[in-house]
Amino acid sequence: MKATLHVLLLQITFITFAQSAKILGIFHGYSGSHQHLGNKILLELAARGHQVTAIVQRKFAPKTANENYQPIMIEYDSYLKSKCVTTNDPLFHCSLSTNLYKSAERGLLDTISSTAGTGLVWTELFFNQTSVQNLLKSNQEFDMVILEEFLNDAFKGFCNFYTAHCVSVSVVGPSRFTNLQMGNPLNPSYMPEILSRYSSEMSFFQRLVNTFSIFFGVINFYWSILPKHNEILQKNFPGSPPITELFYRTSLMLLNSHVSVSSPVPLVPNMIEIGGFHLNTPKELPRDLQNYLDEAENGVIYFSMGSNLRGNDVEESKRNAIIKVFSQLKQRVLWKWENDTIPGQPDNVKLGKWLPQQDILGHPNIKLFVTHGGLLSIIETIYHGVPIVGIPIFGDQEMNMAVVEADGYGKLLRFSALTEETFRKALTEVLNNDKYKENAIRRSRIMHDQPMKPLDRAMFWIEYVLRHEGAPHLRTGALNLNWFQVLCLDVLTVIILIVASFIFSTYCIINVVSRGYLKKQIKIKKR
């Protein structure tokens, strides 16, 4: 009886501690989709009784009031507007969207190095915020720091500064960005470089390119990027341990992935997939949209290139090709467009500056989603079983669409190859071939078939880390080894030396015996 009471009291203690933790959340990315993911997790933690302090862009700060949620505002826009006038740095084009469309023309190695460099710029911008410096000068204490994992390794200094458990939330699935710090396998034979155009099904040549790309990315990271993050770290956290030490202290890595939309890969115990955690309960559509979708006898094609890409920045020839193809379809088209009208707008096309994407995709008359291939968009469309035509532009979108095409629920059309003919062919193929819809529905069933909701899974593991003081028992032993030990290069070297020594010794023995035998034969012949 006493033992049972002791266990009960211990459980109550754990629950009380988990419910009253002080948490600092940092989701710093410029993209609204990244901010949305952070808000979802941090607001849920606040609703569960945790005291949450969130560093968030002012324009993306949640409007929902919660006494347990305290925002610290940061702003990038004013700096970017001034910077784009005074520099030729392509990162600071007055139209970020234009620059992103141009990024579709970059080579893979250029993309890898420039993406890492962009991360350094955003990290510097973050620490230059007055509100961030004021936080560091305050006497606040935190039990846990939750970081957006996005090219911001200097942020690990917050965890050390507050002596807090470190949790990272990756806005994408497992990649070299996440696997290196968690000691997770990074096998280029079936794990594509996240900025590549490959799925897990690669030809020999693709595996060759993939291996070289990952190797280049890792070397560039350790020799060039990480030392620069260490400079930022030491500047803002004087006396901090080196970044090479803090880099491996992450207690938990939450991944925005799921086997329904991502290739299955091995994961160490403290890497948890929570893909789909941002999905909301379907809401009623505005009356005009509801009527537009309900009355579409031949269905509706939904077209959106996400929040960072503007239609106005697409070159005129490609935009006209899209409009002409849409005008020839029997389906209606719902197009996310930043203006009230578009030159040459067909009668079957309806525009919207902002559209409730999740609720639209849930409407039964949606036949096809034309998208940029962003991971959130793919998760949302598969949740509702809608096939895809993807036009990837930057980041992980190429890889995402390669996976979509390999899994058979969509068609990839590269932006550089976009013409009236290729666009029409892609739409016709997906609309008229039932296999795309069938595969989308099959993937949707896989996504829905889970023992608990992804957001609940995220909450469980975050609070698990709190209950178990950082959960060091989940850390893989690979983190205690050097890279050459992980690859068993030291063992292979010894084995090679032993085998070489054996071969050399055998050769010497045979050589000595042979010489002795030959000398003996010569003496016999002389007699």
PATI-647676 format. One record per residue: x, y, z of N, C-alpha, C, O in turn. Coordinates in steps of 0.02 Angstrom, whole numbers, plus 50000, padded with zeros to 5 digits. Layout:
# residues N
XYZXYZXYZXYZ ...
END
This chain:
# residues 527
500424994050000500005000050000500435006350000500305011149964 500975006250042501425011950045501785012949979501895018549956 501975007249947502315007649883501865010749830502085014849790 501225008749830500745011449782500655018949793500625022749745 500605020949857500525028049873501135032049851501075037749827 501725029049860502345032449840502355033549764502545038949741 502155028449726502145029049653501645034449632501785038349587 501055034549665500545039449648500785046549661500685051049620 501125047549719501385054149735501925056249685501975062149667 502325051449664502855052849615502555054949549502795059649517 502015051449527501685053249465501385060249469501415064049421 501075061849526500785068449535501315073849532501215079249503 501905072349562502465077049559502685078349488502795084049468 502735072849449502935073549379502435077749340502625082149302 501795076249350501275079849313501275087249331501215091549288 501335088649397501345095549420501935099349390501865105049367 502525096049389503115099249361503015100649287503175106149263 502755095649251502675096449179502175101949163502255105649115 501645102649206501135107549193501345114549211501015119349190 501875115349250502065122049273502745124149247503045128749274 502985121049194503645122649168503655129549135503155131649106 504225132849141504325139249106504705137749042505255135049043 504395139648986504655137748920504775143948878504345148348873 505365144248847505515149448798505475146348729505825141548714 505055149148686504975146748618505255151748568505095157748571 505665149448521505975153948471505845151148401506155146148381 505405154348364505285152748294505395159148255504965163448251 505995159548226506245165948200506185166748125506295172248099 506025161348088506055161448015505615166847985505105168848014 505825169347927505455174747894504775172247867504305176147863 504745165847850504135163147819503565162647869503655160647927 502975164447846502385163947888502205156747906501945155547960 502355152047861502205145047875502615142447934502355138547975 503235144647940503655142647996503365145448061503335142048112 503155151748059502865154948118502225151448138502075150648198 501835149348089501205145848103501335139348141500975137748188 501845135748121502015129448155502215130848227502015127248273 502625135948237502835137648305502255139648349502205137548406 501815143848322501235146048361500805140148382500545139948438 500735135248338500315129448353500565125748414500175123948458 501215124548417501505120848473501505125048537501315122548590 501715131248532501785135348592501115137148623501055137348684 500605138448582499945139848609499645133748642499295134248692 499775127848614499525121648645499865120548712499545118248760 500505121948717500855121248781500575126148832500485124348891 500415132248810500115137148855499435134848879499255135748937 499045131848833498385129348851498425123648901497955122448938 498985120148902499075114548948499375116749015499535112549057 499445123249025499655125849090500375128049095500585130349148 500765127449042501455129649045501495137249037501075140249004 502005140249067502135147349059502595148348999503185146849002 502305150748944502665151148881502845158348864502425162748862 503485159448851503725165748823503945164248751504375160048740 503655167848703503785166348633504075172348597503805177848599 504645171248564504935176348520504645175248451504755170048420 504265180148426503885179248365503875185748325503895191248353 503845185148259503765191148217503095194548232502585191248239 503115201048237502525204848256501935203348210501365202448233 502065203048144501515202148097501215195148099500675193948072 501565190348132501305183548136501105181648208500945175848222 501115186548253500945185048322500225182748327499785185748296 500085177348364499405174748368498935179748401499125183248448 498325179948375497835184648402497455181648462497115185148498 497525175048471497185171648526497505173648592498115172848601 497115176148639497365178248704497415172148750496965168048753 497975171748787498075166448837498525169248890499075171648876 498305168948952498685171949007499365168549017499815171349048 499435162448992500065158748999500545160048941501095157348940 500335164148893500735165348833500965172548831500545177148830 501615173648832501895180348831502335181248769502875178348766 502115185248719502515186148658503055191448667502955196448701 503625190248635504155195348628504215196648554504385192148515 504075202748533504015204348462504695205848430505115209248459 504785203248369505355205148328505085207248260504535205248240 505475211248224505265213648158505855213448110506405215648126 505735210648051506245210447999506095215347941506565217747909 505465216747929505265220147867505595226947858505825228547804 505615230947911505895237747905506635237347886506875241347847 506985232547915507695231747899507785229447827508225231947792 507375224747806507445222147738507295227547686507625227847634 506795231747700506625237047652507195242047644507325244347588 507535243547698508105248147693508695244747662509075247847625 508785238347676509365234647652509325233647576509845233947542 508735232547550508675231047478508845237147436508985236447376 508835243047466509005249147429509765250347429510025253447382 510105247947480510815249647490511295244047474511895244947484 511075238447450511525232847437511325229047375510745229347353 511795225647346511655221347288511585214047309511515209647267 511605212847375511535205947400510875203147375510355206047390 510865197547338510235194847310509735192847364509135192347350 509985191647426509515189947479509035195647493508465194447514 509265201847481508865207647501508545211147442508455217247444 508355207447391507955210447337507325213447368507035210647414 507115219047341506505222147367505915217247361505465217347402 505935213147311505435207847305505775201247320506115198347278 505665198847381505945192347400505685186947354506035182147338 505055187747332504745182747288505125182147222505235176647197 505325187947193505705187747130506345183747139506515179647096 506685185047193507305181547207507185174047214507595170047192 506635172147245506485165047254506345161647187506565156047177 505985164947143505865162047076506535161047040506615156047004 506995165747048507645165047016508045159247046508475156447013 507905157647109508285152247141508155145547109508545140847118 507605144947071507445138747037507965137146983508005131446961 508355142146963508845141146910509535139246938509985137746899 509615139147004510265137747034510445130347029510015126047026 511105129047029511355122247034511325119747105511245123747152 511385113147115511305110247181511835112647230511665114647286 512465112547211512995114547257512945121947275513065123847332 512755126047227512645133147240512075134047289512105138247334 511545130147280510965130547325511155128547396510945131747444 511555123247403511765120947469512165126347506512025127747564 512655129247472513075134247504512695140747517512775143847570 512275142947470511915149247479511375148647532511245153447569 511065142747538510555141747590510875142247659510585145347703 511455139147667511805139547732511995146747747511955148847805 512215150447696512395157447706511795161647725511855166247766 511215160147695510605163747713510435162747787510215167347820 510545156647812510425155247882510845159647928510605161947980 511465160847908511905165247948511625172347950511635175648002 511375174747893511105181547890510495182247935510445187147973 510035177447932509435177847974509615177248049509295180348091 510135173248064510345172648134510615179248160510465181348216 511015182648119511275189248137510705194248146510695198148194 510225194148099509655198748104509275197648169509045202448201 509205191348188508835189748249509175192648310508855195948351 509825191548316510175193948376510255201648376510395204548429 510155204848320510175212148317509535215348342509495221448349 509025211348354508385213948378508455216448450508715212948493 508215222448463508255225348530507885221148581508115220248637 507315218448561506915214448607507275208048628507205205748685 507675205148583508065199148599508615200948649508725197248697 508965206448637509495208448682509225210248751509545208948802 508625213248753508315214848817508145208548856508215208348917 507935203348820507785196948853508415194148885508405191748942 508975194248848509595191548874509855195348934510195192648977 509685201848938509905205948995509435205249055509615207349111 508855202349045508375201549100508585195649144509055191949128 508245194849199508405189549246507925183649241507845179849289 507615182849184507135177349176507485170549177508075170049159 507125165549199507375158649200506885154249162506275155449163 507145149049130506725144349092506945137149105507535135749114 506445132749105506585125649113506745122349046507095117349043 506475125148993506555122248926506575127748874506235132848880 506975126648822506985131048764506785126948703507095121748689 506275129148667506055125848606506245130148547506025135848540 506665127348503506945131148447506675128648380506585122648370 506545133248336506445131348266507115129148238507605132948241 507155123148211507775120548182507815122748109507555119348064 508145128348098508165130948030508795135248021508755141348022 509375132048011509995135547993510185140748045510435146048028 510085139148109510175144048163510545140948222510305141548279 511105137648210511435133748262511675137948321511745135348376 511805144448310512015148748366511465149348419511615151148476 510845147848401510295148148449510375143048505510055143748558 510795137948495510905133048548511165136448611511125133748666 511445142448602511695146248660511155147848711511295148548770 510525148648688509975149948735509905144248785509795145548845 509965138148762509875132348806510415132248860510265130948918 511035133748841511585133848889511515139948935511655139448995 511315145648907511255151848946510765151049003510875153449059 510205147648989509685146849040509735140149077509305138549118 510245136149061510315129449089509655125649081509395122849129 509405125749021508745122949006508795117048958509275116548919 508295112648961508265107148913508145110048843507765114848835 508465107148793508445109748725508015105248681508175099348672 507485107948653507045104348606507045108148540506965114248539 507135104648486507115107748419506515105248380506325099448386 506215109648341505665107848298505885109148226505975114948206 505965103848188506165104548118505545105448075505075101548079 505555110648034504975112047991504945107247932504465107147894 505475103147925505495097947873505615091247907505635090847968 505705086047866505845079447893506575078547910506955083447909 506785072447925507485071147941507945072847882507785071247825 508495076147897508975078247845509655078847877509745077347936 510145080947838510815081847868510795087247921511205087147967 510335092047917510275097247967510085094348036510325096648087 509665089248036509435086248099509855080248119510015079248178 510045076148070510365069748086511055070448116511235066548160 511435075448094512115076248120512115077648195512505074648232 511675082048217511685083948288511365078748333511495078648393 510955074248305510625069148345510975062348341510765057648376 511495061748301511835055348294511435050248255511515044248263 510985052748211510565048248171510925046448106511295050548079 510815040448080511145038548017510985043447961510435046147956 511485044547919511415048947860511695045147801512275046147781 511285040747774511515036247721511305038747653510705038547637 511765041147611511585044147547511335039147495511105041147442 511365032747510511125027747461510365027747456510085025847405 510025029947510509285030147508509005036247543508395036947546 509425040547571509195046747602509395052647557509985054447556 508935055547521509125060947474509325067347510509045069047563 509795070947482509965077647505509325081847501508985081847450 509175085347554508525088847560508435094247507507865096047491 508985096847479508935102047428509005099247358509075103047310 508985092647352509065089347287508395088247253507875090347278 508415084747195507805083147158507635075847164507275073147122 507885072447216507825065147219507345062847274507245066347324 507055056947263506705053347315507175047847340507765047847323 506915043247380507335037747404507495032747349507945028647356 507115033047294507235028447237507695031947187507465035847145 508345030447192508835033947150509205028947106509335023247125 509385031247046509815027347002510525027747028510675031447075 510975023946996511675024147017511965031247011512295033647056 511825034446954512085041246944511805046046996512165050347021 511155045347011510855049747061511145048547130511255053247168 511275042147147511605040647211512305043647214512535045847266 512645043547157513315046447153513275053947167513665056647207 512815057347133512735064647143512505066047214512735070747246 512035061947239511775062947306512315062147359512355066047406 512735057047351513285055947398513765061947399513955064347452 513945064247340514395069947335514075076247365514405080147399 513425077147352513075083147377513045083147453513175088347485 512875077447483512845077047555513545078047585513625081547635 514045074847554514735075647577514935083047574515235085647621 514775086347519514935093447512514575097547565514875101947596 513925096047576513545099747626513815098947696513845103747734 514025092847714514305091547780514975095047789515085098247841 515415094447740516065097747744515995105347748516325108547788 515565108147706515435115347706515165117547774515335122947798 514745113347804514445115047868514975115247923515025120247960 515365109947929515845109547984516445114247975516695116848025 516665115347914517265119347903517125126647892517565130847903 516525128347869516385135347852515815138347893515895143547924 515245134947894514645137847924514655137548000514535142648033 514805131748029514785131048102515275135748137515095138648188 515895136748112516335141648144516045148648145516155152448192 515675150548092515375157248091514795157648141514685162848171 514425152148149513915152148201514235152648270513945155648315 514825149748278515175150148342515365157348357515345159448415 515545161148306515705168248316515095172048341515135176148387 514515170648310513885173848332513725171748404513505175748445 513825165348418513695162648485514115166148537513855168548588 514775166548526515225169548575515095177048584515195179848638 514865180248530514715187448534514105188748578514105193548616 513605184448574512985185648611512945181848676512545183548720 513355176648684513375172848747514115172248767514395166748762 514425177648791515135177448808515285171948860514925171148908 515835168348848516025163048894515665156448882515755151648920 515245156248830514875150048815515355144648792515865146048761 515185138248805515565132748775515545133348699515075136548673 516015130548663516025131148590515415127948559515105123448587 515235130348500514655127748465514715120248450514215116748447 515335117848442515445110748428515235106448486515115100448477 515185109348545514935105648604514185106448611513835101448622 513925112548605513215113748614512795110648558512215108948568 513095109948500512755107248441512435100448454511925098748425 512745096548499512525089648510512115088848575512015083248597 511895094348604511535093948668510775093748661510425093948712 510515093448602509785093448592509475087248624509675081648608 508995088248668508665082548702508145079148658508055073148662 507805083148616507255080448576507215084248510507265090348508 507125080548456507025083548390506345081348364506225075448351 505895086248356505235084948328505255086348253505485091648232 505015081648213505075081948140504395082948108503915079448124 504355087648063503735088848026503695084047966503735086047909 503625077647982503605072447930503175066647954503025066048013 502975062447906502585056447920502655051847860502745054147804 502625045347872502745040547817502235041247761502345038647706 501675044447773501175045347720501415050247667501185050047610 501875054847685502115059847638502875060047633503145063747592 503215056047673503945056047673504205048847667503865044147685 504805048147641505115041547635505295039047705505575042747745 505135032647720505305029947786506055029147795506395026647751 506305031447852507025030947867507095029147941506635030347980 507665026147961507765024648032507855031048072508165035848049 507595031148133507645036848177507855034648247507615029548272 508315038348278508495036948347507905038748392507465042548370 507885036248454507285036948496507075044148511506485045348523 507545048948510507345055848526507235060148464507265066248467 507095056848408506855060248348506145057748334506055051848319 505655062148340504955060148337504595063648279504645069748272 504255059748238503875062648182503195065148206502815061448238 503035071348190502395074348209502065077748149501665082348158 502235075448089501955078448029501195078548030500875073548044 500905084348014500175085148016499935088348080499335089248089 500395090248125500175093048189499855099948181499495102248225 499965103148123499685109848113498975109648085498655114848080 498735103648067498075103148036497525105148085497545103548144 497025108748059496475111148100495835107348085495765104248033 495375107648132494715104948120494375108948065494375115048067 494085105548014493775109247958493255114247981492845112848025 493275120147951492805125447967492375127047906492555125247850 491825130247918491375132047863491705137447820491995142247846 491645136647755491935141447708491515147847705490915147547719 491815153547687491415159547673490885157947620491005153847575 490325161247623489755159447581489925159747506489715155347469 490305164847485490455165447413490895159647389490795157047334 491375157647431491805151947412491405145447413491485141147369 490985144747464490575138647469490135137847407490095132347379 489815143147386489385142847327489795141347264489585137447222 490375144547259490795143547200491005136247193491015133447138 491175133147249491385126147247490795121447239490825116547201 490245122947273489655118647270489365118247199489135113047178 489385123847164489055124347099489495122247040489295122646983 490095119847055490565117747002490385110746979490575105847011 490025110146924489795103646900490375099046881490315092946889 490915101746856491485097746835492075098046884492625095946868 491935100746942492455101146992492875107446988492765111746945 493345108047035493755114147042494495112247048494675107447082 494915116147015495635115647023495855121347069495705127147055 496205119647122496445124747168497185126147153497585121447148 497365132547145498045134447125498325139447176498065144947183 498865137447209499205141947256499945140247258500135134347262 500355145347256501085144547260501355146547329501935148347335 500925146247379501155147547447501155154847466500915159147428 501425156347525501395163147552501995167447532501965173547537 502545164247510503155168047494503215169847421503615174147403 502835166547378502895167547306502285171447279501715169547292 502415176847243501875180947216501805179747141502295179047105 501175179447119501045178247048501305183847004501505182546947 501305190047029501545195746990502275195046970502495198046921 502655191147008503375190546996503545185046945504125184246926 503035181246924503155176246872503215179746805502825184246789 503705177846765503805181046700503165180446658502805175446662 503035185446619502395186146583502245180146538501665178046535 502735177346504502615171846458502345165646496501905162246471 502625164346554502395158546593501705159846622501275155446624 501595165946645500935167646673500395167146619499855164546633 500535169546559500055169046504499925161846485499355160046466 500435157646488500345150546472499865147246522499435143346503 499945148946585499505146246637498785148546626498325144546629 498705155046612498025157746601497695154546541497095152946544 498055153646487497765150746427497535143546439497005141546416 497945139646474497755132746489497135132546533496685128646520 497115136746584496525137046628495895138746588495355136046601 495955143346540495375145646502495075140046459494495140446439 495465134846445495235129446402494955123446441494745118546412 494955123946507494725118346549493975118846562493685124346563 493665113146572492955113046591492865114046666492325115846689 493395112946703493375113946776493415121446793493685125446754 493165123146850493285129846877493975130046909494255124846927 494245135946916494915136846946494865142047002494605147546992 495125140247060495175144847116495915146347126496305141947142 496115152647116496815154547111496985159647166496685164947170 497465157847208497715162647258498145167747222498685166147195 497905173947221498235179347183498205185647224497695187047257 498735189647224498795195247270498405201447249498365206247287 498125201547188497725207247165497005205147152496835199147153 496575210147141495865208747129495745205947059495275202247049 496175207647012496105205146943496785203046916497305204646945 496755199446860497365197446825497255198646751496715197146726 497735201346715497645202546643497445196146605497785191046611 496905196546568496675190746530496335185446571496315179646552 496055187446629495745182546674495155179046640494685182446618 495155172346635494605168646604493985168646648494025170046708 493415167246619492785167246655492755161646708492405162346758 493125156246697493095150646744493605151146800493705146346838 493935156846806494445157846858494215162946909494015168446892 494245160946973494085165447029494725166647069495085162047085 494845173047085495455174947121495305176247194494745178047213 495805175347235495755176847306496425178847334496915175247326 496455184647369497095186847398497305182247455497895180847464 496825180047493496945175247547496395170047544495815171747537 496585163747548496095158347543496215153247599496795151447613 495685150847631495745145847685495925138947655495475134847643 496555137847644496775132047604496545125347632496295121247594 496615124247697496425117747724495675116347714495485110747697 495265121447723494545120447716494355119547642493895115747626 494715122947598494585122147526494755115147503494365111947467 495335112647524495555105947504495085100547530495045095047502 494725102047583494255097247611493585097047574493175092647589 493475101547527492845101547490492845095847439493345094847405 492295092147434492275086247389492345087947315492505083447276 492245094147295492295095947224492995097847202493105099247143 493475097947248494175099447229494465093247195494525087947225 494645093947132494905088347092495665088147088495965082847077 495985093947098496705094347088496975100447125496655105747127 497575099747152497925105347184498565106647146499005102447142 498625112647117499245114847084499625118947136499385124147158 500215116647154500575119347211501315120147197501575117447147 501665123747240502385124447236502755118547267503365118047261 502395114147299502705108247328502965109347399503385105447422 502735114447433502925115447503502655109647545502125106947531 503035107947598502855102047637502175102747671501785097947674 502015108647697501375109647730500805108647681500295105647697 500885111247620500365110547569500265103147551499705100947541 500815099447545500765092347529500415088547585499995084247572 500595090047646500265086747703499515088147702499115083647713 499335094447690498625096347690498235092947634497675090747644 498535092647575498175089647519498105082047527497605079247508 498625078847555498575071647566498085070047623497745064947621 498055074347672497565073447726496855072847697496435069147723 496735076647643496075076647611496045072247549495525071947516 496595068947531496585064247474496515067547407496155065047364 496865073147396496825076847332497485075947294498015076947323 497455074147230498075073447190498395080247175498075085547183 499015080047152499435086147147499765086847079499975081847049 499815093047056500315094947006500765099947040500535105247062 501415098347045501875102647082502365106247038502655103346992 502465112747052502955116847017503445119447069503375125047093 503945115447088504405117347142504855123147122505045123847064 505015127347171505415133347158506055133447199506595134747172 506025132047264506615132847306506575128047366506065124847378 507125127747403507145123947465507035116547454507315113547407 506625113547496506495106347493505945104547444505755098747439 505685109447407505105108147364505265103247308504835099147290 505865103447280506055098747227506035091547254505755087147223 506335090547313506335083847342505635081647361505445075847349 505235086147389504545084547407504165081947347503815076847351 504235085347291503865083447231504145077047200503775073247169 504795075847209505075069447186504765063647224504635058447195 504655064647289504325059547330503595058647309503355053047304 503255064247297502555064047274502495059947210502065055647204 502935061347162502915057847098503085050447106502765046147075 503575048947149503765041947161503195038047194503115032147182 502805041447237502245038247271501605038247230501105035347251 501615041347171501075040547123500455044747134499925043047107 500485050147174499885054147182499965061247156499585065747173 500465062147113500555068747084501065068747028501415063847016 501095074446994501545075346937501985081546950501735086746971 502635080746936503105086246945503205089846878503325086746827 503175096446880503315100646822503805106046843503635110446882 504405105646818504915110546838504755117446809504515118146753 504895122446850504735129346831505075131346766504785134846724 505695129146756506065130746695505755127646633505845130146578 505375122146643505065118646586504335120546577503985117646535 504095125446616503385127346613503225131146549503465136646538 502815128046507502545131146447501815129446443501555125546483 501475132246394500765130646385500675123146374500225120046401 501105120246333501055113046317501195108646377500805104046391 501735109946413501915105646470501415106346527501275101446562 501155112346537500675113446591500025109846576499735106546619 499785110446514499175106946493499255099446500498805095946524 499825096846479499955089646482499945087146554499675081846567 500255090846600500275088746670499575088746700499385083946735 499185094046688498505094346715498075088746687497715085446724 498105087746622497695082646589497865075646615497425071546627 498515074346624498735067846649498445066246717498185060846728 498485070946763498255069746832497495069746836497205065846874 497165074146798496435074446800496105068246769495575066046793 496405065446717496085060046679496315053046698496025048146676 496845052546737497095046046757496905044646830497145048046875 496465039846840496195038446907496725036246957496605036747018 497305033946934497805031346981498045036747029498215035347087 498065043047006498305048447049497825049547108498045050347165 497185049747093496685050547146496685044547193496635045347254 496725038547165496735032547206497335032347253497265030547311 497915034147227498515034247269498475039647322498725038747378 498165045347305498085050747354497625048447411497765049847469 497095044947394496635042447445496975037147489496875037047549 497385032947457497745027747495498225031047545498275028947602 498585036147522499045039747566498655043347622498905043847678 498065045847606497655049147656497455044347711497455046147770 497285038147692497105033147743497695031747789497615030847849 498295031547760498905030447801498995036147850499165034947908 498895042247828498985048047872498485048047929498645049747986 497865046047914497345046147965497415040348015497165040648071 497755034947995497795028948036498375029548086498905026448077 498275033448138498785034548190498475033548259497885035048268 498865031048307498585029748374498425036048413498005035848459 498745041648396498595048048429498725053748380499095052948332 498415059348393498505065148349499225067648353499525067448406 499505069948296500195072248296500345077648348500875077648379 499875082348358499995087548408500025084648478500425086848519 499595079748492499615076448558500275072648567500545072448622 500525069748512501165066248516501725071148531502175069648570 501705077048501502205082148515502185084248588502705084948620 501575085248615501505087148685501775081748732502105083248781 501615075548716501855069948758502615070048764502885069548819 502955070548707503685070048708504015076248737504545075648768 503725082048727503995088048759503945087348835504425088748871 503375085248858503285084448931503675078448957503865078249016 503795073548915504215067748934504925070248950505225068048999 505185074648908505855077448920505865081348985506365081149022 505335084949000505295088649064505275083749123505615084849173 504865078549117504805073749172505445070049186505595068349243 505835068849134506435064649141507075068749136507595066149114 507045075149155507645079249160508075079149098508685078149101 507755080149040508125080348977508155073748941508395073348885 507905068448973507885061748943508555059648912508575057948853 509095059848951509755057948922509775050648901510205048648861 509325046548929509315039348912509095038148840509165032648814 508825043348806508625042548736509185044148688509135042748628 509725047048712510285048948669510665042848644510815038348683 510815042748580511185037248551511925037648570512195043148578 512235031848576512955031648591513385034548536513975035948548 513105035448477513485038448422513735045448439514245047648413 513375048948483513575055648502514195055848546514495061148555 514395050048572514995049648613515615047748573516165047048600 515535046948508516075044748464516275050148415515885054548398 516895049748393517115054048338516835051448272516615045648269 516845055548222516555053548158516895047348129516565043148099 517545046848138517895041048110517735034648150517785029148124 517545035648215517335029848255516635027548234516495021648232 516195032448220515525030748198515545026748133515165022048125 515995028648089516065025148024516515019048030516645015647980 516755017548091517195011848103517835012148062518135007048046 518055018148045518665018848006519275016648046519755014048017 519265017748113519825015548154519855007948156520395004948152 519265004748161519244997448160519464994748092519854989948088 519204997748039519394995547972520144996447960520464992347927 520425001947987521145003147979521544997548012522024995047983 521344995648073521694990248108521624983648071522104979948063 521004982348047520894976048010521324975947947521634970847931 521344981547911521754981947850522494980947866522844977447830 522724983947921523424983147941523574975847959524104973147942 523104972647995523204965648014523234961247952523674957047945 522744962247906522734958347845523364959647803523664955047776 523544966047798524144967747760524774964747791525214962247756 524794964847858525374961947893525404954447882525934951547872 524804951247884524784944047873525014942347802525404937647791 524754946247754524954944947684525704946147674526044942147641 525954951647704526664953147697527094947747731527604945547704 526874945647791527254940447828527244933947789527754930547783 526664932247762526614926047722527064926447661527394921647643 527064932347630527494933347571528224932447589528604929147554 528424935447645529124934947667529314927747682529854925447663 528864924247718529004917247735529074913047673529544909047665 528594913947627528614910147564529254911847525529574907447496 529424918247526530024920447490530654917247519531094914947482 530704917147587531284914247620531324906747607531854904047590 530734903447614530714896147603530904894647530531274889847517 530634898647484530774897447413531514898247398531804894347361 531814903447426532524904547415532944898747443533414896447411 532744896547503533114890847533533044884547491533514880747482 532444883547466532324877647425532714877947360533004872947338 532734883947329533104884747267533854883747277534184880547237 534114886547333534824885547347534994878147357535504875747334 534544874647390534654867447402534654863647337535064859147327 534194865547291534164862247226534784863547184535024859247148 535044869747190535654871447153536244867347177536654865047137 536304866547243536844862547272536804855347249537314852147234 536204852747247536104845747226536324844847154536644839947137 536144849747111536334849247040537094849647031537364846346988 537434853847072538164854447067538514847947086539044846447058 538234844247130538524837747149538464832747091538674827047098 
END
